[in-house]
Amino acid sequence: STGLTEDQKEFQKVALDFAAKEMAPYMAEWDEKEIFPVETMRKAAQLGFGGIYVKPDVGGSGLSRLDTSIIFEALSTGCTSTTAYMSIHNMCVWMIDTFGNEEQRRRFCPSLCSMEKFASYCLTEPGSGSDAASLLTSAQRKGDTYILNGSKAFISGGGDTDVYVVMCRTGGPGPKGISCLVLEKGMPGLSFGKKEKKVGWNSQPTRAVIFEDCVVPVGNRLGAEGQGFSIAMQGLNGGRINIASCSLGAAHASVLLAQEHLTVRKQFGEPLASNQYLQFRLAEMATRLVAARLMVRNAARALQDGREDAAVLCSMAKLFATDECFGICNQALQMHGGYGYLKDYAVQQFVRDIRVHQILEGTNEVMRMIVARNLLQG
């Protein structure tokens, strides 16, 4: 809580309490049975966590990017997988709120902010992951509709959610030919692939989203034709802060689990906590966590303030926090010894859930490219 305002400390406390009471006791069950905890998320939305950085006139909480980071970090201590989905949902609502016209904002945002409805973000395709500008899903204009064809891969919530923010090609090759459409479940021509079997993130379903001559009204386009790639990238700057924040929560919880295990577990007649090597490792874990947290919060402030270096700071924060926090969780598992590899112990789930954070919202290799390009361009 160091450096936070009284309001931010209160947001943090509310989110930590919710995580401890409404998420942590069910985290293992949601993972094992692959349950999408809709009712729990709706309870979170009653606290204002369904549209955290969306304007209040359409049901959002109107909070800052730093406030959002604090909330997602706290919630992630209870269930990283569920919080990560909530972060994607929040990004989608923000896109509609920011780039939609008044009619679109009022049509979509209130039910998304209350989590009566849920949203998915559709950018990645089977043939375009890191190279998002090469996406092939096409939308042909026909009168006052678009005819959409193609498919999206690895879509969080796909098939179970109600609203799909889709990046598609309405023009020529490259980023300037991409537009953004909002689709609703039940539209003719919209279907879904099989539910993917994943290492982690099991409390949120992941499916391919398929478009076969899917008819979408022109009135469902966000922004102008050709603005889609810009919308996608601006959304991802915030998404990178959000997913880094979820990593912080998992690492924080794992440090506490390791701390407890070292105190309780005895070997060679002494608690593990008396072993200086393990003391040093625990000290390193806590230090790396605080460093990552400061980096994420600095980037969140830069994004909120619209600073010129915000995009590169978001990339740095995502790269550093997701790498470091995975290392922290993995070290916590190691400290548990054989117990850490049992599903009865929460630390293994944090390791599994956090691993994908180094891949999504732009792989950490792409984050390095963004940072390097910024440095070399002077």
N, C-alpha and C positions, 0 to 999 in steps of 0.2 A: 504493500500500500504506500510505500515511500513516494512522496512527490505528488500524490493524488489529492484532488479537492475533496471536500466533505461529501459532495454529491457522488463523486466517483467511488469513494469508499462505500457509500450506501448501495450503489449499483452492484459493486463487487460482493458485498455481504449477502444481498438478496440472491444473486446468482450462485454463490457458493452454497448457501442454505438449500436452494432448489436442487443443486447438483447432488448434495449429500442425502437429501430426503427422497427426491423423486426420480433420480437417475442411478446413482451408484448401487443401490440395493438390487436393481434389475438389469444392470449392465451385462452380466454374464449370461442371464437368460435370453436377453434380446440377441446377443451374439450367437448363442448355441442354437436357438430356435429360429433365427433370422426374422425377428419380429420388427416391423416398422412401427415405432411407438407413437402413433398418431395422437392419442389422447394426452400423453405426457407433453408432447410438443404444443398441443393446444393450451395446456395449463401454462406452459412457458410463455405463450403468446399473450395470455391474460396479464402477465407481468411486463408486457411491452417488448418481448424478445422476438416477435414475428416480423417486425419492420423497424429494426433498431435505428437505422440511419435514413429512414423514409420520413417525408414531411408529415406533420401532425394532421393537416387538413384532409388526408385520405387514410387516417388511422395509424400512421407511423409514430414512433417515439421522438423523432427529430433530434437524436443524439449525435455526438461527434464520432469520428473514426477512432479516436483514442478510447472513448467510452465503450465503443463496440468491441475493441480489442480486449479491454478489461473484462467485459461480460463473457465473451467467447472463451477466454482463458479460464475463467472461473467455472463455466458450465462444463468445459472439457474435462475437469477433474472428476466429474461424475460419469460421463460416457463420451469419449472422444468421437466415436463414429456418429452418434446422434447429433452432437454439436456441430460436427463438420457438415452434415447435411443441412442443418439449420443455417449455417453460414452461407451455403450455396443458395438456399431459398431467399435469404436476406439480400444477396447480391442481385438475384432476379427481380425482386420487388423494387430495389433501388433503380435498376435499369428502366423499368416501366415508369417509375415516379419521375426520373430525371429526364428521360428522352421521349416519353409519351406525351401526347396532347392532353388537354383537360378531360376530354371524353374517355380516353384510354385510362388515365390515372384513376378516374372515379369508377370506371367499370371493373378494373382488375385489382387495384391496390387494397381497398378495405377488406375484402374476403381473404386476401393473401396475408395481410398484416395480422388478422385474427387467427390465421392458420385454419380457417374453415376450409380453405383450399391451399394446396401446396404447389410449388413451382420447381421446374427443372431447367437447367442451362444446357443448351445443345450446340456445341461448337465442334468437338472432336469427331472425326470420321474414321472409318476403318483404314483409309489411306492417307489421312492427314492428321497427325497429332501435333508435334512441335511446329510443323510447317502449316499453321492454321490458315494462312493466306492462300493456300492451294486447294481449299475445300471445293468439292464438286457438287454438293446438293444444290439443285437448280430450282429457281422460281420464275416461270414464264408468265409475263403479264397478259391477261386475257380479259379485256373490259375492266370491270371493277373488282377483279379477282386475280390471284396468282395461282398457278398450277405448280405444285411443289413435288419434286421427285428426288430421291436419294435416301441416304441413311446416316444416322449418327451413332457413335459407339461410346460405351462406358458412361452412359447417362445416369447420374445419381437420381434415384427416385423414379426412373423411367417405368411407365406402366402403372404405377401407384399414384402418381401425382396428376394434377388437374390442368396445369398451365405450363407450356413449353416455350421458352425464349430461344428462337432458332436463328442461327446465322446461315444464310444461303446466298447463292450467286444469282443476282438479277442482271449483271452486266458482264463485261469482259474479264479476262484473267487478272489475278493479282488482288490486292486488298481493296482497290477502289471499285471493284465489281460486286462487293458483298453488301447485302442489306439484312435487316433484322425483322423477323416476323414473330408475332405472338400467336401460338396455336392453343386450342383448347381440346382436352380429351373428348373423344366422341366425334370429332370432325371426320367426315368420310375420307378414306385414304390414309388415315393415321393409324399405325399399328406398332407392335412391339415384339422384340426378339425374346428368347428364353432368358430367365433370370440367371445371371452369372454366378458362379461359385467362386468366392474370393477368399484370400488369406485373412483379411480383416474387413472393417467397415461392413459388418454383417447385419447391423441394425438398419441399414438402408439398402433397398433393392437397387440393382444395377442392370440395365437392359439396353439393347440397341433400340433406337427409335427410327421407324421406317416410314417413308412418305411415298405413296404410290398414287400419282395423279390426285394429290390432296388439294382440295379447293380452299383457299384462304382469302378472306376479304382484304382488299387493299387497305381498308380502315384498320387492319390489325398490324400494319407496318409501323415500327418505331422509328421516328426520325425520317430523313429523306432517303431515297434510293442511293446506294453507295456509301452510306454512313455506318453500315453494320460493323465493319472491322474496327472502326474507331470506338464504337459503343462497346464492342467486345473487349478491347484492350483497356479501356477505362474501367470497365467492370472488373477485369482481372487484377488491376492494381490494388483495388480494395480486397478482392478475393485472396490475393497473396498475403495481405496483412491478416485476414481472417483465418486462413489455414495455418499461418505461422503462430497465431494466437492459440489455436486449438492444440498445436504442438507444445506450446508452453504449459498448457494445463495438464497434458499427459505427463510431461517431464516433472512438473511440480508434484503431481500425485505419486509418481514413481520414486522421487527422492524421499517422500514421506514414508512410503512402503519399505524402502531400503533402510531408512533410519530405524524404523520399528523392528525390522527383521534382525539387524545387527545388534540391537539391544536385547532381544529375546533369545536368539539362537546361541547355543554354547558349543564350542569345539575345543578340544584339548584342555577342558576344565575351566575355560574362560569365555565370557561373552565375545562374540565376534567384534563388538564395538571396542574392545581393548586392543585389537590388532591395528598397529599403526599404519600398515599398508592400506587397510580398508578405511581407516579414518581419512587418509590423504585422498583416496578415491572419492569418498563422500564429499569432502571439501571441494574437490575439483568439479564434481557434478553440480553442486550448489552454485559455485562461481560461474560456470558456463551457463546455467539457467538464468542467473541475474543478468549476465552480459547479453544473452539473447533477448531477454525481456526488454532491456533498455533499448536495444536496436529496433525491436518491433514497435515500441511506443514512439520512438523518434520518427520512424517512417510514417506511423499513423498521424502524427502531428503535421508532418510535411504534406501528406495527402490532403488532410483537412484544410490546410492553409493554401492549397493550390500552388505550392512551390514548384519551381522549374525542375528541381532535382528529385521530385517525389517519386517518379517512376523507377529511377535507378535505386533510390533508397528502399522502395518496396521490394525490388528484386534482391538487393543485398540482404534485407531482413528475412525474406522467405528462404533464401539460400542458407544463411547462417543458422537461423532458428530451427528449420526442419532438419538440417544435418546434425546440429549439436543436440537437439532434443531427442532425436532417435538414438544417438550415442548414449545419452543419459539414461533413457529407458532400458536400453540393451545392457548397460553396466549394472543397473538396478536388478535386472533379471539374473545376471551373473552372480551378483552378491547373494541372491537367494539360493544359489547352488541348484541341486536337482529339483527343489521345490518350485523354483522359478519356471520350470518347464511344465508344471502341472496346471491344468485349467482351473483348479481350485484356487489358484493364486492370481490376483488381478493383474500383476505386473506383466505377465505374458500377453494379456489382451491389449494393454497399452502399447507394447512392442509391435504387435500385429496391426493394430489400428493406425499407428503413427507412420508405419513404413511407407505407405502410399503418398504421404504428404511431400516426399522428395520427388514425386513424379507428377502429381496433378497441379493445376493452376500454372502450368509451365514447368517443365522439368528443371531440376537444379543445374543441369548442363546449359539449358537455355538462359537461366538466370545469370550464369557466368558470362555467356555471350553478350547479354544486355549490358552488364557492368563493364566488360572489357571494351565494347564498342563505344560506350560513353567516355571511358578514359582515353581511348586512342583518338577520338574525335576532338579531344581537348575541351 
